[in-house]
Amino acid sequence: ALTMMRRVALGRNAFSRPSYRTVHSAIRILTARKATPGQRATRLRPAPVAWTPGGRAWTWVELARANSESLCDRPLQSKLREAESPVRRDDSMTKPRMIPLRSPSEGLEARLAMIAGATNTLDLQYYLWKSDAVGLLMVTKLIDAADRGVSVRLLVDDLRLRTRTHSIASLSQHPNIEIKSFNPWFSRSSRFRAAAEFLRRFGQLDRRMHNKMMVADTTSAIIGGRNIADEHFGLNDAFNLVDYDLLLSGVAIERLGEVFEAYWTSEPAVAAGVLDPKATKSDLGPAVQSIRKRRIGQATRIPSDLAAATTLSDQITAGAIPVSEGDVAITFDTPGDATDGPGTQVLKSLRQAIATAREEVVVLTPFFVPREVAIEIYRDVSNSGVSIKLLTNSLASNSGTISNSGLDNARRAVIEAGVDLYELRSHAADKALWELPQRPNAYLGLHGKLYTIDRNRVVLGSVNLDPRSKFINTEIGMTIESSQLASEAVETIEPLMSPQNAWHVTIDGEDRLTWTCDEGSTHTQPARSSLQRWADMALSKLPIRKYI
């Protein structure tokens, strides 16, 4: 482990041999000292931030025990869920019914309508939930649902939730609301302590829950790429994202409920009340009042017809979504510790699906950091006569420059392997389609994860084509056999590959990488600024590709 870390520090090629998994294990050995649950309390020495009533710091063992005990104190949810009846379930359906949520307005309206139509339960699982216009609107609607008797469970990754501990703990005092944070920091407020803890527990804290889905009454669900944040729904003044979700009803929902339950009852999912045991029922009123007040302040940012969610609500209430049907297979990663195995089950199933292609593979992925093994798979598929077209972010459209740096060293190899590579333009001609309303000064980015095979199979969910999705984060994916849905997905992706919307990346006759659009060609990677281009060049030289 020390040898591997020294090679990283000296800038040597630490990732060729041994493999990335060995490096990740080395860091985990040095930082987390993987132990049995009984040993973990003494070995991790958590930062003294999450306090017991007696003023002593929590250990992970005590945290897990308190989390378990807190569930026993909840009088209502289990009884409510046991008594839940399939109000709108159509047991005659042999296949799920599905409708794609392509535009920002469809994505937001479907979520709001699902919350409004829920009568018994709402389960939500997200990587990111911001306290912006969309986040506050969604929380307000969840509070309204809880007030009318709906049991609400919200599971959010702790990476961006850490600073809102008291707020979520106070909201959890509602008799119908439970909130959990996935893989939390012990340090709940101090940035310095949180950074120090991250270094000490890198092997554990680097693993994040990247899943994104919500289930209502075990009859309707939304799964896809969107987080709960303004930029995923066309409402951010700086940048907005091309994204994609799927609204489902029918027999697949029960399986999604089982996936949520697996994460909800897992050890890394810790109740908000455990993270802030000082929160009491008297904190609920002020917390709700504060959320509603902040929501009113942001209300003008969301069109009133969207906030009302009138178009889709009748369909969800009726439980019938008259769209395509198809056979569905759901794959998800276990919520526990990352292992040194072959990687995520979701990415494995995706690669297996791509390997079966006979004619065409069309890919929409925001983060594309292919390793040598993946490039060989693309080469084999291409050599068999299959067309591979892939759209990802350009440096200019990427909100995280570090993500693009992982592609820099592989771009040429990908093209030589036979992949027809396109990179989204930050000011694409169709940019206004992803904004509510039009925002001329904002740039456009890509966040959807959508993969189609031979126009009869679709794979979607939270997984990206990068090492984080393969080795580190948890993901969820859904494979659907439906020619109608696959054709609609291709019709969503291909217009974004047009010269008006994307750069076509090729290798010219002089062996130079070339970016071409309707305005001409360039051999310099398109960027929003010279500073971004220089940052990308610097990051691409660092030995961090396997962590991107």
For each residue, the residues with C-beta under 8 A, 3 or more apart:
1: 4 5 25 26 27 29 30
2: 5 6 26 30
3: 6 7
4: 1 7 8 14 18 22 23 26
5: 1 2 8 9 26 27 30
6: 2 3 9 10
7: 3 4 10 12 13 14
8: 4 5 11 12 14 23 543
9: 5 6
10: 6 7
11: 8 542 543
12: 7 8 543
13: 7 16 543
14: 4 7 8 23 543
15: 19 20 23 543 545 546
16: 13
17:
18: 4 22 23
19: 15 22 23
20: 15 23 24 371 467 471 546
21: 24 25 340 471
22: 4 18 19 25 26 340
23: 4 8 14 15 18 19 20 26 27 546
24: 20 21 27 28 203 338 340 471 472 546
25: 1 21 22 28 29 203 340
26: 1 2 4 5 22 23 29 30
27: 1 5 23 24 30 31 202 203
28: 24 25 31 32 34 202 203 204
29: 1 25 26 32 33 34 203
30: 1 2 5 26 27
31: 27 28 199 200 201 202 203 204
32: 28 29 44 200 201 202 203 204
33: 29 43 44
34: 28 29 203 337
35: 38 39 40 43 44
36: 39 40
37: 40 60 61 64
38: 35 41 61
39: 35 36 42 43
40: 35 36 37 43 44 59 60 61
41: 38 44 59 60 61 62
42: 39 45
43: 33 35 39 40
44: 32 33 35 40 41 59 60 200 201
45: 42 200
46: 49 50 57 58 59 60 186 197
47: 57 186 187 193 196 197
48: 51 57 186
49: 46 57 185 186 187 188 189 190 193
50: 46 57 58 63 186 188 274 275 276
51: 48 55 56 57 58 277 278
52: 55 56 57 58 62 277
53: 277
54:
55: 51 52
56: 51 52
57: 46 47 48 49 50 51 52 186
58: 46 50 51 52 62 63 66 186 274
59: 40 41 44 46 62 63
60: 37 40 41 44 46 63 64
61: 37 38 40 41 64 65
62: 41 52 58 59 65 66
63: 50 58 59 60 66 67 270 274
64: 37 60 61 67 68 267 270
65: 61 62 68 69
66: 58 62 63 69 70 271 274 277
67: 63 64 70 71 269 270 271 274
68: 64 65 71 72
69: 65 66 72 73
70: 66 67 73 74 271 273 274
71: 67 68 74 271
72: 68 69
73: 69 70
74: 70 71 77 78 178
75: 79 175
76: 79 80 151 175 176
77: 74 80 81 151 153 176 178
78: 74 81 82
79: 75 76 82 83
80: 76 77 83 84 120 121 149 151
81: 77 78 84 120 121 151
82: 78 79
83: 79 80
84: 80 81 120 121 217 218
85: 120
86: 89 91 217 218 219
87: 119 120 217 219 319
88: 217 219 220 249 317 318 319
89: 86 218 219 319
90: 93 249 250 319 320
91: 86
92:
93: 90 96 97 250 251 325
94: 251
95: 250 251 325 326 327 328
96: 93 248 249 250 251 252 253 325 326 328
97: 93 248 249 250 320 321 322 323 324 325
98: 246 247 248 321 323 324 325 326 480 482 485
99: 246 247 321 323
100: 244 245 246 247 323 485 488 489 492
101: 106 107 110 222 224 244 245 246 247
102: 106 244 492
103: 106 107 234 433 434
104: 107 108 232 233 234 235 240 243 434 435 436
105: 108 109 233 234 303 306 436
106: 101 102 103 109 110 312
107: 101 103 104 110 111 224 226 232 233 243 245
108: 104 105 111 112 134 233 302 306 309
109: 105 106 112 113 306 309 311 312
110: 101 106 107 113 114 222 245 247 309 312 316
111: 107 108 114 115 138 214 222
112: 108 109 115 116 137 138 141 306 307 308 309
113: 109 110 116 117 309 311 312 313 315 316
114: 110 111 117 118 122 214 216 220 222 247 316
115: 111 112 118 122 138 141 142 144 145 216
116: 112 113 141 145 309 313
117: 113 114 216 220 313 316 317
118: 114 115 121 122 145 150 216 217
119: 87 150 217
120: 80 81 84 85 87 150 151 217
121: 80 81 84 118 150 151 152 153 215 216 217 218
122: 114 115 118 142 145 150 151 152 153 214 215 216 217
123: 153 155 214 215 216 257 260 264
124: 142 152 153 154 155 213 214 215
125: 155 156 209 211 212 213 214 260 263
126: 129 155 156 157 211 212 214 227 228
127: 156 157 159 208 209 210 211 212 227 462
128: 156 157 159 160 227 228 229
129: 126 135 138 154 156 160 161 227 228 229
130: 134 135 160 227 228 229 230
131: 135 136 164 294
132: 135 136 229 230 235 236 298
133: 136 137 230 235 298 299 301 302
134: 108 130 137 138 228 229 230 232 233 235 302
135: 129 130 131 132 138 139 228 229 230
136: 131 132 133 139 140 291 294 295 298
137: 112 133 134 140 141 295 298 302 307
138: 111 112 115 129 134 135 141 142 228
139: 135 136 142 143 171 291 295
140: 136 137 143 144 291 292 295
141: 112 115 116 137 138 144 145
142: 115 122 124 138 139 145 146 152 154 177
143: 139 140 146 147 171 174 177 288 291 292
144: 115 140 141 147 148
145: 115 116 118 122 141 142 148 150 152
146: 142 143 149 150 151 152 174 175 176 177
147: 143 144 176
148: 144 145
149: 80 146 176
150: 118 119 120 121 122 145 146 176
151: 76 77 80 81 120 121 122 146 176
152: 121 122 124 142 145 146 176 177 178
153: 77 121 122 123 124 178 179 180 260 264
154: 124 129 142 177 178 179 180
155: 123 124 125 126 179 180 181 182 209 260 263 264 269
156: 125 126 127 128 129 161 179 180 181 182
157: 126 127 128 160 161 181 182 183 208 209 210
158: 161 162 181 182 183 184 185
159: 127 128 162 208
160: 128 129 130 157
161: 129 156 157 158 164 165 168 181 184
162: 158 159 165 181 184 185 187 188 194
163: 188 189
164: 131 161 167 168
165: 161 162 168 169 181 188 189 272 275 276
166: 169 170 276 278 279 283
167: 164 170 171 287 290 291
168: 161 164 165 171 172 179 181 272
169: 165 166 172 173 179 272 273 275 276 278 279 283
170: 166 167 173 279 283 284 286 287
171: 139 143 167 168 174 177 179 272 284 287 288 291
172: 168 169 177 178 179 271 272 273 279
173: 169 170 273 279 280 281 283 284 287
174: 143 146 171 177 284 288
175: 75 76 146
176: 76 77 146 147 149 150 151 152
177: 142 143 146 152 154 171 172 174
178: 74 77 152 153 154 172 271
179: 153 154 155 156 168 169 171 172 271 272
180: 153 154 155 156 264 269 270 271 272
181: 155 156 157 158 161 162 165 168 184 269 270 272 275
182: 155 156 157 158 208 209 263 268 269 270 335
183: 157 158 204 205 207 208 209 268
184: 158 161 162 181 270 275
185: 49 158 162 188 194 197 198 205
186: 46 47 48 49 50 57 58 197
187: 47 49 162 190 193 194 196 197
188: 49 50 162 163 165 185 275 276
189: 49 163 165
190: 49 187 193 194
191: 194 195
192: 195 196
193: 47 49 187 190 196 197
194: 162 185 187 190 191 197 198
195: 191 192 198 199
196: 47 187 192 193 199 200
197: 46 47 185 186 187 193 194 200 201 205
198: 185 194 195 201 202 205 206
199: 31 195 196 202
200: 31 32 44 45 196 197
201: 31 32 44 197 198 204 205
202: 27 28 31 32 198 199 205 206
203: 24 25 27 28 29 31 32 34 206 207 338
204: 28 31 32 183 201 207 337
205: 183 185 197 198 201 202
206: 198 202 203 338 472 547
207: 183 203 204 337 338 472 473 474
208: 127 157 159 182 183 472 473 474
209: 125 127 155 157 182 183 263 268 335 473 474
210: 127 157 462 463 468 469 473 474 475
211: 125 126 127 259 263 332 462 474 475 476
212: 125 126 127 223 224 225 226 227 461 462 476
213: 124 125 221 222 223 224 256 259 260 476
214: 111 114 122 123 124 125 126 221 222
215: 121 122 123 124 218 220 221 253 256 257 260
216: 114 115 117 118 121 122 123 219 220 221 316
217: 84 86 87 88 118 119 120 121 122 220
218: 84 86 89 121 215 253 254 257
219: 86 87 88 89 216 249 253 319
220: 88 114 117 215 216 217 247 248 249 253 316 319
221: 213 214 215 216 247 248 249 252 253 256
222: 101 110 111 114 213 214 245 246 247 248
223: 212 213 245 246 248 256 460 461 476 478
224: 101 107 212 213 243 244 245 246 448 449 460 461 462
225: 212 232 243 244 245 366 447 448 449 450 460 461 462
226: 107 212 232 233 243 244 245 447
227: 126 127 128 129 130 212 232
228: 126 128 129 130 134 135 138 232
229: 128 129 130 132 134 135 232 233 236
230: 130 132 133 134 135 233 235 236 301
231: 235 236 238 239 240 241 399 445
232: 104 107 134 225 226 227 228 229 240 241 243 447
233: 104 105 107 108 134 226 229 230 436
234: 103 104 105 240 434 435 436 439
235: 104 132 133 134 230 231 240 301 302 436
236: 132 229 230 231 239 240 439 442
237: 439 441 442
238: 231 442 443
239: 231 236 399 442 443 444 445
240: 104 231 232 234 235 236 431 434 435 439 442 444 445
241: 231 232 366 434 444 445 446 447 448
242: 364 424 434 444 445 446 447 448 496
243: 104 107 224 225 226 232 447 448
244: 100 101 102 224 225 226 364 448 449 450 460 489 492
245: 100 101 107 110 222 223 224 225 226
246: 98 99 100 101 222 223 224 460 478
247: 98 99 100 101 110 114 220 221 222 312 321
248: 96 97 98 220 221 222 223 252 253 256 321 328
249: 88 90 96 97 219 220 221 253 316 319 320 321
250: 90 93 95 96 97 253 325
251: 93 94 95 96 254
252: 96 221 248 255 256 328 330 478
253: 96 215 218 219 220 221 248 249 250 256 257
254: 218 251 257 258
255: 252 258 259 328 330
256: 213 215 221 223 248 252 253 259 260 330
257: 123 215 218 253 254 260 261
258: 254 255 261 262
259: 211 213 255 256 262 263 330 332 476
260: 123 125 153 155 213 215 256 257 263 264
261: 257 258 264 265
262: 258 259 265 266 332 334 335
263: 125 155 182 209 211 259 260 266 269 335 474
264: 123 153 155 180 260 261 269
265: 261 262 269
266: 262 263 269 335 336
267: 64 336
268: 182 183 209 335 336
269: 67 155 180 181 182 263 264 265 266 335
270: 63 64 67 180 181 182 184 274 275
271: 66 67 70 71 172 178 179 180 274 275
272: 165 168 169 171 172 179 180 181 275 276 279
273: 70 169 172 173 276 277 279
274: 50 58 63 66 67 70 270 271 277
275: 50 165 169 181 184 188 270 271 272
276: 50 165 166 169 188 272 273 279
277: 51 52 53 66 273 274
278: 51 166 169
279: 166 169 170 172 173 272 273 276 283
280: 173 283
281: 173 284
282: 285
283: 166 169 170 173 279 280 286 287
284: 170 171 173 174 281 287 288
285: 282 288 289
286: 170 283 289 290
287: 167 170 171 173 283 284 290 291
288: 143 171 174 284 285 291 292
289: 285 286 292 293
290: 167 286 287 293 294
291: 136 139 140 143 167 171 287 288 294 295
292: 140 143 288 289 295 296
293: 289 290 296 297
294: 131 136 290 291 297 298
295: 136 137 139 140 291 292 298 299
296: 292 293 299
297: 293 294
298: 132 133 136 137 294 295 301 302
299: 133 295 296 302 307
300:
301: 133 230 235 298
302: 108 133 134 137 235 298 299 306 307 436
303: 105 306 307 436 437
304: 307 308
305: 308 310
306: 105 108 109 112 302 303 309 436
307: 112 137 299 302 303 304
308: 112 304 305
309: 108 109 110 112 113 116 306 312 313
310: 305 313
311: 109 113
312: 106 109 110 113 247 309 315 316
313: 113 116 117 309 310 316 317
314: 317 318
315: 113 312 318 320 321 322
316: 110 113 114 117 216 220 249 312 313 319 321
317: 88 117 313 314
318: 88 314 315
319: 87 88 89 90 219 220 249 316
320: 90 97 249 315
321: 97 98 99 247 248 249 315 316
322: 97 315
323: 97 98 99 100 484
324: 97 98 482 484 485 488
325: 93 95 96 97 98 250 482
326: 95 96 98 480 481 482 484 485
327: 95 480 481 482
328: 95 96 248 252 255 478 479 480 481
329: 349 478 479 480
330: 252 255 256 259 476 477 478 479
331: 345 346 349 476 477 478 479
332: 211 259 262 345 346 474 475 476 477
333: 344 345 346 473 474 475 476
334: 262 474
335: 182 209 262 263 266 268 269 474
336: 266 267 268
337: 34 204 207
338: 24 203 206 207 471 472
339:
340: 21 22 24 25
341:
342: 348
343: 347 348 470 471
344: 333 347 348 463 469 470 471 473 474 475
345: 331 332 333 348 349
346: 331 332 333 349 350 461 462 463 469 475 476 477
347: 343 344 350 351 463 465 469 470 475
348: 342 343 344 345 351 352
349: 329 331 345 346 352 353 459 477 479
350: 346 347 353 354 451 459 463 477
351: 347 348 354 355 374 377
352: 348 349 355 356
353: 349 350 356 357 451 453 457 459 479
354: 350 351 357 361 377 381 451 453
355: 351 352 377 380 381
356: 352 353 453
357: 353 354 360 361 381 386 453 454
358: 386 454
359: 385 386 387 454 455
360: 357 386 387 388 389 452 453 454 455
361: 354 357 381 386 387 388 389 451 452 453 454
362: 389 390 451 452 489 490 493 494
363: 388 389 390 391 450 451 452 465 493
364: 242 244 391 446 448 449 450 451 492 493 496
365: 368 390 391 392 446 449 450 451 464 465
366: 225 241 392 393 398 403 445 446 447 448 449 464
367: 392 393 403 406 464 465 466 468 469 548
368: 365 390 392 393 406 407 414 464 465 466
369: 403 406 407 410 465 466 467 545 548
370: 374 375 378 407 410 413 414 465
371: 20 374 375 410 467 546
372: 375 376
373: 376 377
374: 351 370 371 377 378 465
375: 370 371 372 378 379 410 413 414 417
376: 372 373 379 380 417
377: 351 354 355 373 374 380 381
378: 370 374 375 381 382 388 414 417 418 419
379: 375 376 382 383 417 418
380: 355 376 377 383 384
381: 354 355 357 361 377 378 384 386 388 418
382: 378 379 386 387 388 417 418 419
383: 379 380 418
384: 380 381
385: 359
386: 357 358 359 360 361 381 382
387: 359 360 361 382 420
388: 360 361 363 378 381 382 418 419 420
389: 360 361 362 363 419 420 422 493 494 497
390: 362 363 365 368 414 419 420 421 422
391: 363 364 365 422 423 424 446 493 496 497 502
392: 365 366 367 368 407 421 422 423 424 446
393: 366 367 368 397 398 403 404 423 424 445 446
394: 397 398 404 423 424 425 426 502 503 515 525 526
395: 398 401 404 423 525 526 527 528 532 533 536
396: 425 426 443 526 527 528 532
397: 393 394 423 424 425 426 443 444 445 446
398: 366 393 394 395 401 403 404 445
399: 231 239 445
400: 403 404
401: 395 398 404 405 532 535 536 539
402: 405 406 539 544 548
403: 366 367 369 393 398 400 406 466 548
404: 393 394 395 398 400 401 407 408 536
405: 401 402 408 536 539 540 542 544 545 548
406: 367 368 369 402 403 409 410 466 467 540 545 548
407: 368 369 370 392 404 410 411 414
408: 404 405 411 525 536 537 540
409: 406 540 545
410: 369 370 371 375 406 407 413 414
411: 407 408 414 415 421 505 513
412: 415 416 507 513
413: 370 375 410 416 417
414: 368 370 375 378 390 407 410 411 417 419 421
415: 411 412 419 421 505 506 507 513
416: 412 413 507
417: 375 376 378 379 382 413 414
418: 378 379 381 382 383 388
419: 378 382 388 389 390 414 415
420: 387 388 389 390 504
421: 390 392 411 414 415 504 505 506
422: 389 390 391 392 496 497 502 503 504 505
423: 391 392 393 394 395 397 502 503 505 515 526
424: 242 391 392 393 394 397 428 444 445 446 496 501 502 503
425: 394 396 397 428 444 501 502 503 517 526
426: 394 396 397 443 444 445 526 528
427: 431 443 444
428: 424 425 431 444 496 500 501 502
429: 498 500 501
430: 433 434 495 496 500 501
431: 240 427 428 434 435 442 443 444
432: 435 438
433: 103 430
434: 103 104 234 240 241 242 430 431 444
435: 104 234 240 431 432 438 439 442
436: 104 105 233 234 235 302 303 306
437: 303
438: 432 435
439: 234 236 237 240 435 442
440:
441: 237
442: 236 237 238 239 240 431 435 439
443: 238 239 396 397 426 427 431 528
444: 239 240 241 242 397 424 425 426 427 428 431 434
445: 231 239 240 241 242 366 393 397 398 399 424 426
446: 241 242 364 365 366 391 392 393 397 424
447: 225 226 232 241 242 243 366
448: 224 225 241 242 243 244 364 366
449: 224 225 244 364 365 366 460 461 462 463 464
450: 225 244 363 364 365 458 459 460 489 492 493
451: 350 353 354 361 362 363 364 365 458 459 460
452: 360 361 362 363 455 457 458 459 486 489 490 493
453: 353 354 356 357 360 361 456 457 458 459 486
454: 357 358 359 360 361 457 486
455: 359 360 452 483 486 487 490
456: 453 481 482 483 486
457: 353 452 453 454 479 480 481 482 486
458: 450 451 452 453 479 480 482 485 486 489
459: 349 350 353 450 451 452 453 477 478 479 480
460: 223 224 225 244 246 449 450 451 477 478 480 489
461: 212 223 224 225 346 449 475 476 477 478
462: 127 210 211 212 224 225 346 449 469 475 476 477
463: 210 344 346 347 350 449 469 475 476 477
464: 365 366 367 368 449 468 469
465: 347 363 365 367 368 369 370 374 469
466: 367 368 369 403 406 469 470 548
467: 20 369 371 406 470 471 472 545 546 547 548
468: 210 367 464 471 472 473 547 548
469: 210 344 346 347 367 462 463 464 465 466 472 473 475
470: 343 344 347 466 467
471: 20 21 24 338 343 344 467 468 546
472: 24 206 207 208 338 467 468 469 547
473: 207 208 209 210 333 344 468 469
474: 207 208 209 210 211 263 332 333 334 335 344
475: 210 211 332 333 344 346 347 461 462 463 469
476: 211 212 213 223 259 330 331 332 333 346 461 462 463
477: 330 331 332 346 349 350 459 460 461 462 463
478: 223 246 252 328 329 330 331 459 460 461
479: 328 329 330 331 349 353 457 458 459
480: 98 326 327 328 329 457 458 459 460 485 486
481: 326 327 328 456 457
482: 98 324 325 326 327 456 457 458 485 486
483: 455 456 486 487
484: 323 324 326 487 488
485: 98 100 324 326 458 480 482 488 489
486: 452 453 454 455 456 457 458 480 482 483 489 490
487: 455 483 484 490 491
488: 100 324 484 485 491 492
489: 100 244 362 450 452 458 460 485 486 492 493
490: 362 452 455 486 487 493 494
491: 487 488 494 495
492: 100 102 244 364 450 488 489 495 496
493: 362 363 364 389 391 450 452 489 490 496 497
494: 362 389 490 491 497 498
495: 430 491 492 498 501
496: 242 364 391 422 424 428 430 492 493 501 502
497: 389 391 422 493 494 501 502 504
498: 429 494 495 501 502 518
499: 502 504 516 517 518
500: 428 429 430 517 518
501: 424 425 428 429 430 495 496 497 498
502: 391 394 422 423 424 425 428 496 497 498 499 517
503: 394 422 423 424 425 515 516 517 526
504: 420 421 422 497 499 515 516 517
505: 411 415 421 422 423 513 514 515 516
506: 415 421 513 514 516
507: 412 415 416 511 512 513 514
508: 511 512 514 523
509:
510:
511: 507 508
512: 507 508 523
513: 411 412 415 505 506 507 523 525
514: 505 506 507 508 521 522 523
515: 394 423 503 504 505 521 522 523 524 525 526
516: 499 503 504 505 506 520 521
517: 425 499 500 502 503 504 520 521
518: 498 499 500
519:
520: 516 517
521: 514 515 516 517
522: 514 515 526
523: 508 512 513 514 515
524: 515 533
525: 394 395 408 513 515 533 536
526: 394 395 396 423 425 426 503 515 522
527: 395 396 530 532 533 536
528: 395 396 426 443 532
529: 532 533
530: 527 533 534
531: 534 535
532: 395 396 401 527 528 529 535 536
533: 395 524 525 527 529 530 536 537
534: 530 531 537 538
535: 401 531 532 538 539
536: 395 401 404 405 408 525 527 532 533 539 540
537: 408 533 534 540 541
538: 534 535 541 542
539: 401 402 405 535 536 542 544
540: 405 406 408 409 536 537
541: 537 538
542: 11 405 538 539
543: 8 11 12 13 14 15
544: 402 405 539 547 548
545: 15 369 405 406 409 467 548
546: 15 20 23 24 371 467 471
547: 206 467 468 472 544
548: 367 369 402 403 405 406 466 467 468 544 545
